[in-house]
Amino acid sequence: MKKIVIIGGGAAGMMAAAGLAEMGHGEKVILLESNDVLGRKVAISGGGRCNVTTGLSDIKKVLSNYPRGAKFLRHAMYEFSPNAMCEWLENHGIPLKTEKDNRVFPKSNKGEDVVKVFEKTLVESGVEIRYQSTVKSIQKGFVVSLEDGEKIKAESVVITTGGQAYRETGSLGDGYGFAESLGHTITPLAPSLSAFTVKDDWVKKLAGLSFSEVRLRLSGANRYEFSGPILFTHKGITGPAVFALSSLAAYEILTPDNPTRLAIDFSPNESYEALTQKLVEAMQTAPQKRLSNTLGKFVYKSMGPTLCALADISENRTNAEVGKKGLARVVECLKNTTLTVNGRLPGEEFVTAGGVTLTEVNPKTMGSLICPGLYFAGEILNIDGFTGGYNLQAAWCTGRFVGLCTCTDFE
């Protein structure tokens, strides 16, 4: 009997195995997982709730959320869309809910429920799941050598080892070495979706404050911009907009020796002129009120003193005591507060930017164009998306393509 070895039991590997099982190939599949459980990263994603996919149904809009790999993903995404993934899970007994920000979660809020569905499906279909099985090497012709000395002969090999984020879950980046040994090229790798550390001490005073909509502009070797929610922390800033910006700027060097300027617009939907007029009206309405308190109408009240300090105005100064130059400095702070980014928070990178070069893989099959019988799916490829279920969706649809749609050599 022909054997199909899938290396890596994460989202892409589980879905590839499930697709093969649905095609009646379950008993041919050997799924190798280095952990003692499947889907460890899947289970802890979304804070343990597992943001399985996005609620967006327009595929063009979905693909716009991938800084790298959108064009390559097009075929797989249309074949197995976010809606299709939702239908698959619900048909397998996982009720879902879509939250206001279009993130889709199991109604149970338990990521392990998603993993259990795959485990059940694979076991019942005859897939051989081998836990704590670490692959040492893969030879052409396909001989998969394990660290315990066993060698498995296979007709086809599917590499779904993920990237090198969340190393504690087993994503060590070993798949890159396997791909290179079989003739593939790996692009430069970098952490994506990370929070930023900043040099500015005043940020600590704002720790815990969140904003639902700001505009961020990062000025590195290139300029990057993104709008959305952020959260101040004791070390810097985090949140969906920060993660997206860090993804766009994944290859920028952000270190204490190479700091980068970040600008925040706290009123992205207001022009300088409109914001100035509103602030003037608020100040004129209460001339004896402290400016720091008046600013509470535009940002958090607790942030007023910090903005005054940044604008070089005493927090005790009343509205009537603020001149035109002071007013202009305050508006500038609301529209263009600048921070010095000096790093990415270690361990916070959820996804790896980079991977197997996409020109070496057939986007209509996920099959290698260099080594027949070799397939890739998931984060091992040079594909990554923003937060919001996009990275899991990329893993689901590419894994599905491998397992269900196109691997005719499995017949």
N, C-alpha and C positions, 0 to 999 in steps of 0.2 A: 504494500500500500504506500502510495506517495505521501510524504510527510511535509507539512507546512510548519515551519518554526517561526513564531512571533516572539520577538525579543522585547519585553517591556509590557507590563500589565497595567498601564495607565489608561487614560481615556481613549487614546487612539488604538492601543493594543486590544483593549476590551471590545471596542466597537468593531475592529477588524475581525476578531475572533467570532463575534456575534453574527456579523454578516456572512462569514464563511459557514457558520452553523446553520443559518437560515437557508443557505444554498445546498445544504445536505452534506457539507464537508467537515462537520464537527469532529468526527473520529480521526480525521487526518491531521488535526491541528494540535501542536504542542505549544502552549503558552508559557514562556519562561519569565518568572518574576523574581527579582533579587530579594524583595521583602517577604515577610511571612503573611502578607495580605495583598489583595489587588487594590488598585486605585487609591493609594494612600493620599496622593496629592489631590485627587478628585474629592475625597471625603473631607479634607480640611479647607478646600477652597471656599471663598465667600464667607469666611469666618466660621466654617463648619456647616454652613447652610447649603453650600454648593450652588453657585450661580450657573446653572446648567447651560443656558444660552441667552440670547437676546429676544425680546418681544417684538423687535422690528421684523416686518414681513417683506419690505421692499429690499430686494437683494442688492441693488446698487447702493442703497444707504448702508446696508450691512457691510458691504465690502469697503466702504469709505472709512471704516474704523480699523483698517489694517495698514499701518505705516509701511510694512514690508510684506509682499506676497499676495496682494489683493488680486492682481491680474491672474496669477497662477491658480488662485483658489476658485476662480469664477465657475469652472465646470463642476467641481465638487459641490460648491455651495448651491448651485441651481439644482443639482441632482438630489442633494440632501440638505434642505434649507433648515433654518431655525424652526419653522412650523413643522417640518417633517420630524425633527428631533423631538419636539414636544409631543407630537402624535405617537412617536415610538415609545417614549417613556410612559405616556398615559395608557397605551395599549398593553404595557407590561406592568400595570398596576401602580404607577407613581402619579398621583394627582399633582398638578402644578398650579402655581399662582404667578401672575405678572405684576410686579410692583410699579409705582409711578414712574420710576426712572427706566422702565423697560427691561429690568433684570428679571429673569425667570428662575424661580426656586421651587423645590418640592414643597407642598403644603405642610409637610411635617417639619420643615426647616432642618432636616437631618441629611447631611451629605452621604452618610453611610448607607442610607436607603437606596440611593442611586447605585452604589457599588454592589449592594446585595442583589439587585435585579440582574446585573450582569453575571455575578457569580452563579446565580440560580439558572440563568439561561445557558451559560456555558457548560455547567455540570450536567444538566439534563440533556444537552445535545451531544455529549460524549467528548467535548474538548478536554484534553489532558492539561491540567494546570499544574505546573511545577513551581512550588514556592522555594524561596531561598536558593534559587538556582542562578548563579552568576556566570555570565559568559566571559570566557577568556579571549577567544579569538574566533574569527569566521574565515574559512578558506574557500576560495572559488571551487565550485563544484558541489557545493555547499556542505561543508563539514563544520558543524558548530561545536567548538570545544568548550567544555565547562571547567570551572576551577577545580572541581573534584576529580578531574581526569576523564570524565565521560565524553564521548564524541557522538554527536547526533548527525546522521546523514539526512539531508533534506532536499526536496525538489525546488523549494522556494523558501526564501527568508524575508520576513517583514521586520524592519527595524523601527520600533516605536518607543525608543528609550527616553524620549523627552529631551529637555535642554540640560542646563546645569544650575537652574534656580531651585530653591527648596532642597538643598543637598541632603537635609535630614530625612527627606522622604525617599531617598535613593536616586534622585536625579543628579547623577555625578558627571554627566557628559561623556560617558564611555562610548555611546553610540557614534560620536564623531570619529573616534579612532577606528571603529568597525567600518564605517563608511569610507574612510580614507584608505584602509587596507584593501578595499574592493574597488579602488580607482576613483573615488569621488573627491571633490574639492569642498572644503569647509570655508565659509566666509568668515571674516573677523567676528568674534563673539563679544557681546556686551550685555550688562544687566539692563533690563527694561522694566517699566512700571515701578520705579523706585521713588521713595520720598527724597526730599532735598534737605541737607543740613545747611545752615547759614551761619555766617560770621557775626551778624548783628545781634548784640546782647538784648536789645529792646524787644525782640521777638518773644523772649521768655515771658514777658508781661502779658502777652496775648494768648498764651498756651490755653487751649480748650475752646477758643473762639472759632466758629465755623461760619462760612459765607456760602450761600447757595449759588451765587453767580458772580465771578470776577473774571477779568481778562488778564492772562499772564503772558509776558513777553520775555523770552530768554535770549540774551545776546552772547553767543559764543563765536565759533568760527563761522557759523551761520546764524540767522535769526529764526526763532521759533515762536509760535503764538498759539494759545489755546484758551478757551473760555469754559468755565464750569465751577463746580464746588471745590472749596479748599478748607483745610483745617490747620490752624496754627498749633505747633507742639513746642515743647521745651527745647528741642533741637533744631527746629526749622518749620517746614510746612509739608503737608501731605494732603491726600484727598484725590478724587477722580481727575480733576484738571491737572494736578501736579503729576500724577502717574502718566497721563497722556502726554504731557509736555516732556517728561523724562524719556518716554518712548520715542518721541520724535527726535529727541536729542541724545539718543542712546549712545552714539559714538563720540559725543563731546567729552573731553577730559575735564572733570569737575573735581578739583583737589585744592587743598590749601595753597599749594604752589601755583595753581592755575585756576583761580576763582573766576566766576562768571556773574555778570549783572542780571538780576531778575527784576522786572517791573510789574507792579500789581495795580490794576485799575479797579477800585472798589465800586465804581459807578459806570460800568461798561455801556449802559444804555443811555447815558447822559453826555452831552457835549460839554466842553469846558464852559461855554457861554451859559447854557441852561443850568448847569450845576452852580455856577457863580451866582446867577440870579436867584435861585432857590435859597442859597446860603445867605445872601444879602437880605432877602425877605424875612428869613427866620431870625437873623440878627437884629433887624430893625423892629421886629415885633416885640423883642425882649432885650432892649439895649443894656440893661443892668445885669443880665444873666451872664454867667461865665461862658466863654466860648467853648470850653471843654465840655460843658453840659449841653450846649446847643448842638454840638457835633453828634450827640446821641441820637438825633433825628436822622442822621445819615449813615452812621455806623453804630456799633454797640456803644452804650454809654461808657462802659469801662475802658473803651479804646480812645476816648476823647483826650485824656492827658497825654497819651503816647503820640497822637497826631499833633497836638500842640507842640510837644517837644521836638518832633521831626520838623515842624514848621518854624522852629526857633521863636515860639511865643509862650509866655508864661501861662501855665494852666489856670492861674488866678485872674488873668486879664478878662475884663468884661467885653461883651460884643461891641460896646460903644468905643472901647479903647483900641480896637483893631483897625488899622489903617488899610489902604488899598494894597500896599505891598504885602502886609500880613495876610490879607484875604487871598491874594494870589498864591501865596505859599501854601496856605491851607488847601485850596482847590487843587494845587499841584500834588499835594500829598494824597488827596482822595483819588486823583486820576493817575498818579504816577509814583507811588511809593516804591523805592528801590531797595533791594536786598542784595547781599553778596553771597551767592551760593558757592560753598567750598567742598561739597561732597554729596554722595548718595548714601542713604542710611544702609549700612551693611546688613545683609540678611533680609532686606525688605524687597529685593527684586523678585517678583512673582514669575517673571518670564525671561527667557533669554532671547535677545535679538541676535540674529545670525543663525547659521546652520548649513545644511547641505545646499549647495548651489542649485537654484531652481532650474537653470538651463540644462541641467544634467538629469532631470526627472520629467517624465511625460505627465503633464497636468490632467490628461484624460484617463490615466490609469494609475498614477502614483508609482509607476514602474521605472526602474533605472534605465537610462539610455546608454549606460556604459556596461552594466553587468546584468544580462538577461536573467530573470527569475528573482531579482532583488527588488524590494519595494520599501517605500518610506511613508510614514504618516505621522502627523502631529508636530510637536515642537522641534523634533530633530531637523525638520526642514527650515529654511530661512523664511519663516512666516511668523509674525506676531501681531497681536491686536491690542486695542485699548481695553480697559476694564469694562465689565458689563456683560460677560459671558462670551465674548468674542474668541478668546483663546480656546476655551473648551469647545466651542462650535467648530473651530478650525480642526480640532482633533477629531471630533465626531465625524465631520463630513469627509475628511481625508481617510480616516480609518474605514468608514463605510464604503468609500470608493474601492479601497484595496480588497475588502472582504466580500463585497456583494456584486459590484458592477463590472469589474474589468479583468480580473486575474484568470484568464482562460487557461493558463498553464497549470491551474490547480485541477483541471478536469482529468 
